[in-house]
Each structure stands twice: as C-alpha cells, then as structure tokens.
Amino acid sequence: MNEPPKSLSAESLSKHPVVFFDGVCNLCNGTVDFIIKSDKKGLLRFASLQGETAASAGSLLPLQEEDSKEWSMVFLDASGAYVRSEGALRLLMNLGGLWSCLGWLGLRFPRFFRDGVYRLIARGRYKWFGKKESCRLPSPEEEERFLP
C-alpha cells in the first residue's frame, strides 16, 4: 500500500493545512487566488484534486466517485479532512481576522442548510463560471505553496 506524501503527515498538516481544489474550475481557481491574497502568513498549501498529491493521499481524502460533481474543494489539516460547507468554513477560520469570525459563524448554521447551498454552487460551477482545459499552474512566487 502506498504511503501518503510527506507533505500530508500529521506534523506537516499541523503547520501547513492543505486546500485541495478542482484545478480546472474557474470558480475554484478564483477562490485559490483569493485565499493566497488573504493568507498573509502563507500557512496554507494547495493541491489540485486532479494532481499527484490527491491521487497518492489515499484514505486521507474522503472522495467518492458518485459525489464527484460536489468535490470542488477539500480542506485537510492535522485533525482530518473536511468537505462541502464544513471544509470551506474551516478554511476561512484558518485565514484569521474577519474571515475567521465568518467561518466560525457559518458553522453555527445547520449542516443541511450549509451543505445544500454548497451543493447547489458545486453542481453549477462549470456552467456558471466555466472550466479550463488544464489545471492551474502557480506563478514562480506561489510555487512553494503548491504541491504536485
């Protein structure tokens, strides 16, 4: 059985949580750009759901083929993998400041409501925002924050 990459060890994830994103989705790529600008300390790391890191993560990522239209983003930290609205809101909490407060408040809404909104956006993201031919490539300045 393959071992998860070193960048996904508990020690590494406690320092640098990973945001897995749909690399061909325009909305997801725009969200990554927003996160990079908002993550002033540069703590978060990024990996495409179509990339090597996601493929080798194995059981760390709870991805199921029948839900593939809903997997636009997964947030992975030392305490586990978070999907749908919980992943997005925990991600906000890691940005600090006002974003952290909004993430905390968002988690107070019932999951069925949060996940319903998330599913609606996730299922329509290609239709509404478009799709790229290939995954996003990081700029030279961003390269150290992106996993293969």
Secondary structure as the mmCIF struct_conf table of DSSP 4:
data_model
#
loop_
_struct_conf.conf_type_id
_struct_conf.id
_struct_conf.beg_label_comp_id
_struct_conf.beg_label_asym_id
_struct_conf.beg_label_seq_id
_struct_conf.end_label_comp_id
_struct_conf.end_label_asym_id
_struct_conf.end_label_seq_id
HELX_LH_PP_P HELX_LH_PP_P1 ASN A 2 PRO A 5
HELX_RH_3T_P HELX_RH_3T_P1 LYS A 6 LEU A 8
BEND BEND1 SER A 9 SER A 9
HELX_RH_AL_P HELX_RH_AL_P1 ALA A 10 LYS A 15
BEND BEND2 HIS A 16 HIS A 16
STRN STRN1 VAL A 18 PHE A 21
TURN_TY1_P TURN_TY1_P1 GLY A 23 VAL A 24
STRN STRN2 CYS A 25 CYS A 25
HELX_RH_AL_P HELX_RH_AL_P2 ASN A 26 SER A 38
TURN_TY1_P TURN_TY1_P2 LYS A 40 LYS A 41
STRN STRN3 ARG A 45 SER A 48
TURN_TY1_P TURN_TY1_P3 LEU A 49 GLN A 50
BEND BEND3 GLY A 51 GLY A 51
HELX_RH_AL_P HELX_RH_AL_P3 GLU A 52 SER A 56
HELX_RH_3T_P HELX_RH_3T_P2 GLY A 58 LEU A 60
BEND BEND4 LEU A 61 LEU A 61
HELX_RH_3T_P HELX_RH_3T_P3 GLU A 65 GLU A 70
BEND BEND5 SER A 72 SER A 72
STRN STRN4 MET A 73 ASP A 77
TURN_TY1_P TURN_TY1_P4 ALA A 78 SER A 79
STRN STRN5 GLY A 80 VAL A 83
HELX_RH_AL_P HELX_RH_AL_P4 ARG A 84 MET A 93
TURN_TY1_P TURN_TY1_P5 ASN A 94 LEU A 95
HELX_RH_AL_P HELX_RH_AL_P5 GLY A 97 GLY A 106
TURN_TY1_P TURN_TY1_P6 LEU A 107 ARG A 108
BEND BEND6 PHE A 109 PHE A 109
HELX_RH_AL_P HELX_RH_AL_P6 ARG A 111 PHE A 129
STRN STRN6 LYS A 131 LYS A 131
BEND BEND7 GLU A 133 SER A 134
TURN_TY1_P TURN_TY1_P7 PRO A 140 GLU A 142
HELX_RH_3T_P HELX_RH_3T_P4 GLU A 143 ARG A 145
STRN STRN7 PHE A 146 PHE A 146
#
